[in-house]
Amino acid sequence: MNRILYLTIVLAMLFPVAVNGADNKQERNFVSQGNALYRQKRYAEAETMYKKALSFSPNSEVARFNLASALIRQAGSTDANNGNTPLSDAMQLLTDLEANAQNMQIVEKAAYDLGNLAFNQQNYQGAIDHYKNALRKNPDNDKARENLRLAQKKLEEQNKNQDKNKDQQNKDQNKDQNQQNKNQDQNKDKKDDNKDKQQPDQPKDQKKDQKNQQPKPQNGGISDENAKKILKAMENAEAATRKKVEARKQKADNARRRQVTHPW
């Protein structure tokens, strides 16, 4: 169904307007010749005829609309219209007609064709706006109404896809960030492991650890070395005291021996 409607958009586009509204004979003749060439698909020659019509009547809305139609049929050509892009020139003509034309039929057709161009460029919001404008000028334009519904559906699908893509991008970004954090943690763990492996090769650190591991005296106690020193001092003091006692005893004994007299 969508493909059929899309083909309708393309094929229902750009038929030249009749010359009934032409302002003078020269304009009518050139527009008529241009329309005949257009129907033969000789679009570049038709373009020339429409430009000749505009040379006699520069404000001719019919000639400008038909010129835009011929330019669009040549879209993609690099040598048409003196090297300018035919499509951009055509859209400029149609945009001006949609906004300023006095002939409501011209306004309707210009809006409808701009809607088709916007649709084919996947500018669905722009297409919707142009189709609505065409329907304001002619509520009986069934093709504009049908294309409007299709453009609205396409816009809804486009928005859903954009939201889906945005969600996927957020998921991918979160996944990448999580992976990056994981890699950083792994690198940190690897550095810590390498640091632990290197510590046996550091004698200074090892001695420091051994020193830290030596038992420390409890509060109020003494070390073994200090205890030995104190014991030695006590032994020396005891020996000195014993020596003094023995010296006094020896002195007393000597005194007693001097006082003994021999009997006569």
C-alpha positions in Angstrom: 0.0 0.0 0.0 2.8 2.4 0.9 4.6 1.8 -2.4 1.4 2.4 -4.4 0.9 5.7 -2.6 4.5 6.7 -3.1 4.2 6.1 -6.9 1.1 8.2 -6.9 3.0 11.0 -5.3 5.6 10.9 -8.1 3.3 10.4 -11.1 0.6 12.9 -10.0 3.2 15.7 -10.0 3.8 18.5 -12.4 1.4 18.9 -15.2 1.5 22.3 -16.8 -1.3 24.8 -16.3 -3.4 25.7 -19.4 -3.0 29.1 -21.0 -6.5 30.4 -20.3 -5.2 33.0 -17.8 -2.4 34.4 -20.0 -2.3 38.1 -20.2 -1.3 38.7 -23.9 -1.1 36.9 -27.2 2.8 36.4 -27.1 2.6 34.9 -23.7 -0.2 32.6 -24.7 1.6 31.4 -27.8 4.8 30.6 -25.9 3.1 29.0 -23.0 1.0 26.9 -25.5 4.2 25.8 -27.3 5.9 25.0 -24.1 3.0 22.8 -23.0 3.1 20.9 -26.2 6.8 20.3 -25.8 6.3 19.3 -22.2 3.8 16.6 -23.1 6.4 15.3 -25.5 8.9 15.1 -22.6 11.1 17.7 -24.3 11.5 19.5 -21.0 14.5 21.6 -21.9 12.8 23.0 -25.0 9.6 23.6 -22.9 11.7 25.5 -20.4 12.9 27.8 -23.2 9.4 28.5 -24.3 8.2 29.3 -20.8 11.1 31.7 -20.3 10.2 33.5 -23.6 6.7 33.8 -22.3 8.1 35.4 -19.1 10.1 37.9 -21.2 6.8 39.3 -22.4 5.0 39.0 -19.1 7.5 38.7 -16.2 4.7 38.4 -13.6 2.8 35.6 -15.4 1.9 33.1 -12.7 1.1 30.4 -15.3 4.4 30.7 -17.1 6.3 30.6 -13.8 4.5 27.5 -12.6 5.0 25.7 -15.8 8.7 26.7 -15.9 9.0 25.2 -12.4 7.4 22.0 -13.7 9.8 21.8 -16.6 12.8 22.4 -14.3 11.8 19.7 -11.9 11.6 17.2 -14.8 15.2 18.1 -15.5 16.3 17.6 -12.0 19.8 16.1 -11.9 20.9 17.8 -15.2 24.0 19.9 -14.8 23.7 22.0 -18.0 20.1 23.1 -17.7 19.3 26.7 -16.7 22.8 28.0 -17.3 24.5 25.5 -15.0 22.3 26.2 -12.0 20.5 23.4 -10.2 17.1 23.0 -11.8 15.4 21.6 -8.6 16.5 24.5 -6.4 15.3 27.1 -9.0 12.0 25.2 -9.3 11.4 25.1 -5.6 12.1 28.9 -5.3 9.5 29.6 -8.0 6.9 27.3 -6.4 7.6 28.7 -2.9 7.0 32.3 -4.2 3.8 31.2 -6.0 2.5 29.4 -2.9 3.0 32.5 -0.8 2.0 35.3 -3.2 0.1 34.0 -6.3 -3.3 35.6 -6.9 -4.7 32.6 -8.7 -5.9 30.1 -6.1 -5.5 27.2 -8.5 -1.8 28.1 -8.9 -1.4 28.3 -5.1 -3.0 24.9 -4.7 -0.8 23.3 -7.4 2.3 24.9 -6.1 1.6 23.8 -2.5 0.8 20.3 -3.7 4.0 20.0 -5.8 6.1 21.4 -2.9 4.5 18.8 -0.7 5.5 16.0 -3.1 9.1 17.3 -3.3 9.4 17.5 0.5 8.0 14.0 0.8 10.5 12.6 -1.7 13.3 14.3 0.3 11.9 12.6 3.5 11.0 16.0 4.9 7.7 14.7 6.1 6.8 17.6 8.3 7.3 20.0 5.4 5.2 17.8 3.2 2.4 17.8 5.7 2.4 21.6 5.9 2.3 22.0 2.1 -0.5 19.3 1.7 -2.6 21.1 4.3 -2.1 24.4 2.5 -3.2 22.8 -0.8 -6.3 21.4 1.0 -7.1 24.8 2.3 -7.3 26.1 -1.2 -9.1 23.1 -2.5 -10.7 20.8 0.1 -11.7 18.4 -2.8 -8.1 17.6 -3.6 -8.2 13.9 -2.8 -4.6 13.3 -3.9 -3.4 15.9 -1.4 -5.5 14.4 1.4 -4.2 10.9 0.6 -0.6 12.0 0.5 -1.2 14.0 3.7 -2.2 10.8 5.5 0.8 9.0 4.1 3.2 11.8 5.1 1.8 11.8 8.6 2.3 8.0 8.9 5.9 8.3 7.5 6.6 11.1 10.1 5.4 8.9 12.9 7.6 6.0 11.7 10.5 8.4 11.3 10.1 9.7 14.9 9.9 6.2 16.3 13.1 5.2 14.4 14.9 8.3 15.7 13.8 7.5 19.3 14.9 3.9 18.8 18.3 4.9 17.3 18.7 7.4 20.2 18.0 4.6 22.8 20.4 2.3 21.0 23.1 5.0 21.0 22.6 5.5 24.7 22.9 1.8 25.3 26.0 1.6 23.2 27.5 4.6 25.1 26.7 3.0 28.5 28.1 -0.3 27.3 31.3 1.4 26.2 31.6 3.3 29.4 31.1 0.1 31.5 33.7 -1.7 29.4 36.1 1.2 29.9 35.5 1.1 33.7 36.0 -2.6 33.7 39.3 -2.3 31.8 40.5 0.4 34.2 39.7 -1.9 37.2 41.5 -4.8 35.6 44.6 -2.6 34.9 44.5 -1.4 38.5 44.3 -5.0 39.8 47.2 -6.0 37.5 49.3 -3.1 38.8 48.6 -4.1 42.4 49.6 -7.7 41.7 52.8 -6.6 40.1 53.6 -4.4 43.1 53.1 -7.3 45.4 55.4 -9.5 43.3 58.1 -6.9 43.4 58.2 -6.4 47.2 60.6 -9.5 47.9 63.2 -7.9 45.7 63.3 -4.8 48.0 65.6 -5.6 50.9 65.0 -2.2 52.6 61.3 -2.8 52.7 61.9 -6.4 53.9 64.1 -5.2 56.8 61.6 -2.6 57.7 58.9 -5.2 57.8 61.1 -7.5 60.0 61.8 -4.7 62.3 58.2 -3.9 62.6 57.4 -7.6 63.3 59.8 -7.8 66.3 57.9 -8.0 69.6 57.8 -4.8 71.5 57.9 -4.7 75.3 54.6 -4.3 77.0 53.8 -1.2 78.9 55.5 -1.3 82.3 57.9 -4.2 81.4 61.6 -4.4 80.5 63.4 -6.0 77.6 65.5 -9.2 78.0 68.7 -7.2 77.5 67.8 -4.7 80.2 66.9 -7.6 82.5 70.3 -9.2 82.0 72.0 -5.9 82.8 70.1 -5.5 86.0 70.7 -9.1 87.1 74.5 -8.7 86.5 74.5 -5.4 88.6 72.7 -7.2 91.4 75.2 -10.1 91.3 78.1 -7.6 91.4 76.6 -5.8 94.3 76.0 -9.0 96.2 79.6 -10.1 95.6 80.9 -6.7 96.8 78.8 -7.0 100.0 80.0 -10.5 100.6 83.6 -9.4 100.2 83.1 -6.6 102.7 81.6 -9.0 105.2 84.4 -11.4 104.9 87.0 -8.6 105.3 85.3 -7.4 108.5 85.2 -11.0 109.9 88.9 -11.5 109.1 89.8 -8.2 110.9 87.9 -9.3 114.0 89.7 -12.6 114.1 93.1 -10.9 113.8 92.2 -8.6 116.7 91.3 -11.5 119.0 94.5 -13.3 118.2 96.6 -10.2 119.2 94.9 -10.0 122.7 95.7 -13.6 123.8 98.8 -13.7 126.1 100.9 -16.7 127.0 100.9 -17.8 130.6 104.1 -17.2 132.6 
